[in-house]
Amino acid sequence: MKTITNYQDLKLTARLMAFAFLGSVWASAQVGGAPRKASSLPAYPIKVSANRRYLVDRNNIPFLIAGDSPQALIYRLSEAQAESYFADRQAHGFNTAGWIDVVCAGRDYPRNIYGATYDGIHPFTGFIGGGTDWTHYDLRKPNEAYFVRLDHIVELAAKHGILVFLDPMETAGWLSTLRNNGRADDYSYGRYLGNRYRKFPNVAWINGNDFSGWKNSSDDALVRAVAQGIKSSDPGHIQTIEFNPPTGSSLDDPAWTQLVSINGAYVYGPTYVQMLYNYDQKPVMPAFLMEAHYELENVGSPPDFGTPSVLRREEYWAMLSGGKGQFYGNRYTWSFARGWQAHLDTTGVRQLGIWKTFFDSLPWQNLVPDQAHTVITAGVGSYGNIHSTRVSESDYCTASKTPDGGVVVAYVPTARAITVNMASLKAPAYAKWFDPTNGTYTTIPGGPFGNSGRRQFTPPGKNSAGDSDWVLLLKASPSAQFHK
């Protein structure tokens, strides 16, 4: 994480706006050159599907999480800048801001000792315990002007069809504040947030942030108190939590089981390892990639630089290992560090749009990971180790299929033949190679291929970026006339 510089510019006059259901909002952002109509926007709020494997909107339409991570947005941006940012993200296919810190101070924002907005609005109006920095804020005294600003940010996100995960008090910076206030006041602060934001349909909650302190029962109880306070007054919005860098699952701490409804994966190693772990956990709930390598950052153990190739591997591995979406991150746009505007529309951002378009064309919500290798029977590669295998060095092939045998998808990160058990498909199938760097398809000649026996498929050389990763797509067609 990078240090952020505090700027003081101007103050904006706050006004609380009436808010209507997002399904009625029309948005004019361009996606792939075509206008994005209101009917294509999710009808918030988001909820868990009946089978508890993915998210759906108010109309039970599957919701694939495609999120950026603009954590410092309320600290660094004006409302006009925030709207421009949301419009840009909508145009690239993002539907989620995952996440925005409600308050920004501490480790990730060391120069913002009051947790103020860029123009000087403090989040609280009083202190406790004799101190005068953010760790001694009195959580019983929220500053109306500050939270009106946050209201407006949530509304701007809604205008652009974006679900906002709010982190009520991110633990990398505010755990001391929770300790100084005590559990009862932490709970009351959560109730305040829940009461305020339950009327906004496009809100979800994410607790923690690099939170290894859950292993300390007293600290864990303080963070849980905020989440419990939120849930007591806002039971309709989903919650989750981020545990344990460099790896973690939202269900690692059993005490949180009754509070979270989606299971986030935090991993800097090969994402398939953590995602399969999350997918198999009980109770069953949607699993998603909460945090992995950010674009343009060199982090993790072992480290890896967030190149487009690394990001692609993480994204397709995660989705084909039981994931139902992900949060993307960028060195400049998580913190809105100096120069962020020049790093807004990156290769990684464009790739995530390609990723979303590809999976949106499929019944992604029904994909089940091929954990036993009954679909891809050879050419799988080496599984590696979550703590020692670099993302950039893993050659592991992940695959999923729909239970009805209608679709098989496999991600091949390095060039080699893979063998498919064609009996996995319900009928003869057409096959294509998908280039994850530019979104184009290459039809594999000879189809439809029979749905019996085993067949090898070999990627067609380098992709458009000069790399060797490809996605194999097999679609069964019951009406196809199979010719041997």
C-alpha positions in Angstrom: 0.0 0.0 0.0 1.2 3.5 -0.8 1.2 6.7 1.3 -1.4 9.2 0.3 -0.9 13.0 0.4 -3.6 15.2 2.0 -4.8 18.1 -0.2 -7.0 21.0 1.0 -9.0 22.7 -1.7 -12.5 23.7 -1.2 -15.7 22.8 0.7 -18.8 21.5 -0.9 -22.3 22.4 0.4 -24.0 19.2 1.3 -27.6 18.4 0.6 -29.3 15.0 1.2 -31.1 13.9 -2.0 -34.2 11.7 -2.2 -33.3 8.3 -3.5 -35.4 6.0 -5.7 -34.9 2.3 -6.6 -32.0 1.9 -9.0 -34.0 -0.1 -11.5 -35.7 3.2 -12.6 -32.4 5.0 -13.3 -31.3 5.5 -16.8 -27.6 5.6 -17.5 -25.9 6.9 -20.6 -22.4 5.6 -20.2 -20.9 3.8 -23.3 -19.9 0.1 -23.1 -18.2 -1.2 -26.1 -19.6 1.7 -28.2 -23.2 0.9 -27.3 -25.3 2.8 -24.8 -26.1 1.0 -21.5 -29.8 1.1 -21.0 -31.7 1.2 -17.7 -33.1 -2.2 -18.4 -29.6 -3.7 -18.4 -28.8 -2.3 -15.0 -29.2 -4.5 -11.9 -32.3 -3.9 -9.8 -30.8 -3.4 -6.4 -30.6 -4.6 -3.7 -28.5 -7.6 -4.2 -29.2 -10.9 -2.4 -28.1 -14.5 -2.3 -29.6 -16.9 -4.8 -31.9 -19.7 -3.7 -29.1 -22.3 -3.9 -26.7 -20.0 -2.1 -24.0 -20.3 -4.8 -24.2 -16.8 -6.4 -25.8 -13.4 -6.1 -29.0 -12.1 -7.7 -30.7 -8.8 -8.0 -34.1 -7.9 -6.8 -35.6 -9.6 -9.9 -33.6 -12.8 -9.3 -31.3 -12.0 -12.3 -27.8 -13.4 -11.6 -25.3 -10.7 -10.6 -21.7 -11.3 -11.5 -19.4 -9.2 -9.3 -17.1 -7.0 -11.4 -15.6 -4.6 -8.9 -12.9 -2.0 -8.7 -11.5 -1.1 -5.3 -11.6 2.7 -4.8 -10.9 2.5 -1.1 -9.8 6.2 -0.6 -12.5 7.7 -2.7 -14.2 9.8 0.0 -10.9 11.1 1.2 -9.3 12.1 -2.1 -12.1 13.0 -4.6 -14.6 15.7 -5.0 -18.2 14.7 -5.9 -17.6 15.8 -9.5 -14.4 13.6 -9.7 -16.3 10.7 -8.1 -19.0 10.9 -10.7 -16.4 11.0 -13.5 -14.7 7.9 -11.9 -18.0 6.0 -11.6 -19.0 6.8 -15.2 -15.6 5.5 -16.4 -16.0 2.3 -14.5 -19.5 1.8 -15.8 -18.2 2.3 -19.3 -15.7 -0.5 -18.8 -18.3 -2.9 -17.5 -17.7 -2.6 -13.7 -20.9 -3.0 -11.6 -19.3 -2.8 -8.2 -17.1 -0.6 -6.1 -15.5 -3.0 -3.7 -14.8 -1.3 -1.5 -14.9 2.3 -0.3 -13.6 3.1 3.2 -16.2 5.0 5.2 -13.4 6.7 7.1 -9.7 7.0 6.0 -6.8 7.2 8.4 -4.0 5.1 9.9 -1.6 2.8 8.1 -2.9 3.3 4.5 -3.4 7.1 5.0 -0.6 8.1 7.4 -0.8 11.9 6.6 -4.6 12.1 7.1 -4.4 12.1 10.9 -8.1 13.3 11.2 -9.6 11.0 8.6 -10.8 14.1 6.8 -12.0 14.6 3.3 -9.7 16.3 0.9 -11.5 19.6 1.7 -11.3 19.2 5.4 -14.6 17.7 6.6 -14.0 15.5 9.6 -16.0 12.3 10.1 -16.7 13.0 13.8 -17.1 16.1 15.9 -15.6 15.1 19.3 -12.8 13.1 21.0 -12.5 10.8 24.0 -9.7 9.8 26.3 -7.7 13.0 26.0 -6.4 12.5 22.5 -7.0 14.6 19.4 -6.2 12.3 16.5 -8.4 9.8 14.7 -7.8 7.0 17.2 -9.6 9.1 19.9 -12.6 10.1 17.8 -15.9 9.7 19.7 -18.0 7.4 17.6 -21.1 8.7 19.3 -20.6 12.0 17.5 -20.7 11.5 13.7 -20.4 14.7 11.6 -23.6 15.1 9.5 -21.7 17.0 6.8 -19.3 14.2 6.4 -21.9 11.5 6.1 -24.0 13.7 3.7 -20.9 13.6 1.5 -20.9 9.8 1.7 -24.6 9.8 0.9 -23.9 11.7 -2.3 -21.1 9.3 -3.3 -23.4 6.3 -2.9 -26.1 8.1 -4.9 -23.6 8.9 -7.7 -22.6 5.2 -7.8 -26.3 4.3 -8.1 -26.7 6.6 -11.0 -24.0 4.6 -12.9 -25.4 1.2 -11.9 -22.7 0.5 -9.3 -23.1 -1.5 -6.1 -21.0 0.0 -3.3 -19.4 -2.1 -0.6 -18.8 0.2 2.3 -16.1 -0.7 4.9 -17.6 0.8 8.1 -14.2 1.1 10.0 -11.4 -0.6 8.2 -9.2 -2.4 10.7 -5.8 -1.5 9.2 -6.3 2.0 10.5 -9.1 2.1 13.0 -8.8 -0.8 15.3 -7.3 1.5 18.0 -10.4 3.7 17.6 -12.7 0.8 18.3 -10.6 -0.1 21.3 -10.8 3.4 22.7 -14.6 3.6 22.3 -15.5 0.2 23.6 -17.9 -2.5 22.4 -21.1 -0.7 23.3 -20.3 2.5 21.4 -18.8 0.5 18.5 -22.2 -1.3 18.2 -24.0 2.0 18.4 -21.9 3.4 15.6 -22.8 0.3 13.5 -26.5 0.9 14.2 -26.1 4.5 13.1 -24.6 3.4 9.8 -27.2 0.7 9.3 -30.1 3.2 9.9 -28.6 5.7 7.6 -27.8 3.4 4.6 -30.6 0.9 4.7 -32.5 3.2 2.4 -29.9 3.0 -0.3 -30.5 -0.1 -2.4 -27.0 -0.2 -3.9 -25.1 -0.7 -0.6 -23.4 -3.8 0.7 -20.9 -4.0 3.7 -17.4 -5.3 3.9 -15.7 -5.4 7.3 -12.0 -5.7 8.1 -9.2 -5.1 5.7 -6.0 -7.1 6.2 -7.7 -8.1 9.5 -5.4 -10.7 11.2 -6.6 -9.4 14.6 -9.6 -11.7 14.6 -7.3 -14.2 16.3 -7.4 -11.9 19.3 -10.9 -12.5 20.7 -11.3 -9.0 22.2 -10.4 -7.2 19.0 -12.5 -9.6 17.0 -15.5 -8.8 19.3 -15.0 -5.0 18.7 -15.1 -5.4 14.9 -18.0 -7.8 15.1 -19.9 -5.3 17.3 -19.9 -2.8 14.4 -21.2 -5.4 12.0 -23.8 -6.5 14.5 -24.9 -3.0 14.9 -25.3 -2.6 11.2 -27.2 -5.8 10.9 -29.6 -4.9 13.7 -30.8 -1.8 11.8 -30.0 -2.9 8.3 -30.7 -6.7 7.9 -31.5 -6.4 4.2 -28.0 -5.6 2.9 -25.3 -8.3 2.6 -22.1 -8.3 4.6 -18.7 -9.9 4.3 -15.3 -9.5 5.9 -11.7 -9.6 4.8 -9.3 -11.7 6.9 -5.7 -12.6 7.1 -3.2 -11.4 4.5 -1.6 -13.0 2.4 -4.4 -15.6 2.4 -7.8 -15.8 4.0 -11.5 -16.7 3.8 -14.5 -14.8 5.2 -15.4 -18.0 7.0 -12.1 -18.6 8.7 -13.5 -17.2 11.9 -16.6 -19.2 13.0 -17.8 -16.2 15.1 -18.6 -14.4 11.8 -20.7 -17.1 10.2 -24.0 -15.6 11.1 -23.0 -12.2 9.9 -21.5 -12.8 6.5 -23.5 -14.0 3.5 -20.7 -14.0 0.8 -17.3 -15.6 1.2 -14.4 -13.5 0.0 -11.0 -15.0 -0.9 -7.8 -13.1 -0.1 -4.7 -14.5 -1.8 -1.5 -13.5 -3.4 -0.6 -17.0 -4.5 -2.4 -18.9 -7.2 -6.0 -17.9 -6.8 -7.4 -21.4 -7.6 -6.0 -22.8 -4.4 -7.9 -20.3 -2.1 -11.0 -20.2 -4.3 -11.5 -23.9 -4.2 -11.0 -23.8 -0.5 -13.7 -21.1 -0.2 -16.0 -22.9 -2.6 -15.9 -26.1 -0.5 -16.5 -24.4 2.9 -19.6 -24.7 4.9 -22.1 -23.2 5.2 -22.4 -22.8 1.4 -22.4 -19.2 0.2 -21.3 -17.4 -2.9 -17.5 -17.3 -3.1 -15.6 -14.5 -4.9 -12.1 -13.1 -5.3 -11.9 -10.3 -2.8 -8.3 -9.3 -3.1 -5.3 -10.6 -5.1 -2.5 -8.8 -6.9 -3.3 -5.2 -7.8 -2.3 -3.9 -11.2 1.0 -2.0 -11.1 1.9 -3.1 -7.6 4.6 -5.6 -6.5 3.3 -7.4 -3.5 2.8 -10.8 -2.0 4.9 -13.6 -0.6 6.5 -14.7 -2.9 6.1 -11.4 -4.6 4.7 -10.9 -8.1 4.2 -7.7 -10.1 0.6 -7.0 -11.1 1.1 -7.3 -14.8 -1.8 -7.9 -17.3 -0.7 -11.5 -17.5 -0.8 -12.1 -13.7 -4.2 -10.4 -13.5 -5.7 -12.6 -16.2 -4.5 -15.8 -14.5 -6.0 -14.7 -11.2 -9.3 -13.7 -12.8 -9.9 -16.8 -15.0 -8.5 -19.2 -12.3 -10.8 -17.7 -9.7 -13.9 -17.9 -11.9 -13.3 -21.5 -12.9 -12.6 -22.5 -9.3 -16.1 -21.8 -8.0 -15.9 -18.0 -7.9 -18.8 -15.8 -8.8 -17.0 -12.6 -9.4 -14.1 -10.5 -8.2 -12.7 -7.2 -7.1 -9.9 -5.7 -9.3 -7.4 -3.3 -7.8 -4.9 -0.8 -9.1 -2.0 0.9 -7.3 -3.3 4.3 -8.3 -7.0 3.9 -8.1 -7.3 2.2 -4.7 -5.6 5.2 -3.1 -6.2 7.9 -5.8 -2.5 8.7 -5.5 -1.0 11.5 -7.5 -1.3 10.7 -11.2 -4.3 8.4 -10.8 -6.1 9.9 -13.8 -3.3 8.8 -16.1 -3.7 5.2 -14.8 -7.4 4.9 -14.9 -8.0 3.2 -18.3 -5.3 0.5 -18.1 -4.8 -2.8 -19.9 -5.9 -4.6 -16.7 -9.2 -2.6 -16.7 -9.9 -3.4 -20.3 -9.1 -7.1 -19.7 -11.6 -7.2 -16.8 -14.2 -5.9 -19.2 -13.4 -8.7 -21.6 -13.5 -11.2 -18.8 -17.0 -10.0 -17.8 -18.3 -10.0 -21.3 -17.1 -13.5 -21.8 -18.7 -14.9 -18.7 -21.9 -12.9 -19.2 -22.4 -14.8 -22.5 -22.5 -18.1 -20.5 -24.6 -19.5 -17.7 -21.7 -18.6 -15.4 -23.8 -19.0 -12.2 -24.1 -22.7 -12.9 -20.5 -23.5 -13.5 -19.0 -26.2 -11.2 -15.3 -26.5 -10.8 -13.6 -29.7 -12.2 -11.9 -30.6 -8.9 -11.6 -34.3 -9.6 -10.3 -33.8 -13.2 -13.1 -35.7 -14.7 -13.4 -33.1 -17.5 -9.8 -32.2 -18.2 -8.0 -35.5 -17.8 -4.5 -34.7 -19.1 -2.5 -31.5 -19.5 -3.7 -30.1 -16.2 -0.2 -28.9 -15.2 1.3 -28.6 -11.7 -1.0 -27.5 -8.8 1.8 -25.8 -6.9 1.6 -24.3 -3.5 -0.3 -21.2 -2.3 2.6 -19.9 -0.3 5.6 -20.6 -2.6 4.2 -20.7 -6.2 4.2 -17.4 -8.0 1.1 -16.6 -10.0 3.3 -15.8 -13.0 5.0 -19.2 -12.8 2.0 -21.5 -12.4 0.9 -23.5 -15.4 -2.2 -25.0 -13.7 -5.3 -25.4 -15.9 -8.6 -24.7 -14.2 -11.9 -25.9 -15.7 -15.6 -25.9 -14.9 -18.8 -27.3 -16.5 -22.5 -26.8 -16.1 -24.2 -29.7 -14.3 -26.4 -30.4 -17.4 -23.3 -30.9 -19.6 -24.2 -28.0 -21.8 -20.9 -26.0 -21.3 -17.3 -26.7 -20.5 -14.8 -23.9 -20.0 -11.0 -24.4 -19.4 -8.3 -21.8 -18.8 -4.9 -22.8 -20.1 -2.2 -20.4 -18.9 0.7 -21.9 -20.9 0.8 -23.5 -24.3 0.3 -27.3 -24.4 -2.4 -29.7 -25.4 -5.1 -30.6 -22.9 -7.3 -33.7 -23.1 -11.1 -33.3 -22.6 -13.4 -36.1 -21.5 -16.1 -35.5 -24.2 -18.6 -37.6 -22.3 -18.8 -34.6 -19.9 -21.0 -32.9 -22.5 -24.6 -33.8 -23.0 -24.4 -33.7 -26.8 -22.0 -33.2 -29.7 -20.2 -29.9 -29.1 -18.7 -27.0 -31.0 -15.4 -25.8 -29.7 -13.7 -22.4 -29.8 -10.5 -20.8 -28.4 -11.2 -17.5 -26.7 -8.4 -14.9 -26.5 -8.6 -13.2 -23.1 -6.5 -10.3 -24.2 -8.7 -9.0 -27.0 -12.0 -10.9 -26.6 -11.9 -12.7 -30.0 -12.8 -16.3 -30.7 -11.1 -18.8 -33.0 -13.4 -21.7 -34.1 -11.8 -25.1 -33.9 -12.4 -26.8 -37.2 -14.0 -30.3 -37.3 -17.0 -29.6 -35.0 -19.3 -30.6 -33.8 -17.2 -33.1 -31.8 -18.8 -36.2 -30.5 -19.7 -36.5 -26.8 -17.8 -39.7 -26.1 -14.2 -40.7 -25.6 -11.3 -38.2 -25.1 -10.1 -35.5 -27.4 -7.0 -33.3 -27.4 -7.2 -29.6 -27.9 -4.1 -27.4 -28.5 -4.1 -23.6 -28.3 -3.4 -21.7 -31.6 -0.1 -20.2 -30.6 0.4 -16.7 -29.1 -2.6 -14.6 -28.2 -2.9 -10.9 -29.3 -0.7 -9.8 -26.4 2.1 -12.2 -27.3 1.4 -14.5 -24.4 0.4 -18.2 -24.3 -2.8 -18.2 -22.3 -6.2 -19.1 -23.9 -9.6 -20.2 -22.8 -11.2 -23.3 -24.3 -15.0 -23.1 -24.7 -17.1 -26.2 -25.6 -20.8 -25.8 -26.1 -23.1 -28.8 -26.6 -25.7 -28.5 -29.3 -28.4 -31.2 -29.1 -29.5 -30.4 -32.7 -25.9 -30.7 -34.1 -25.3 -33.3 -36.7 -22.2 -35.0 -35.6 -19.9 -36.4 -38.3 -17.0 -38.6 -37.4 
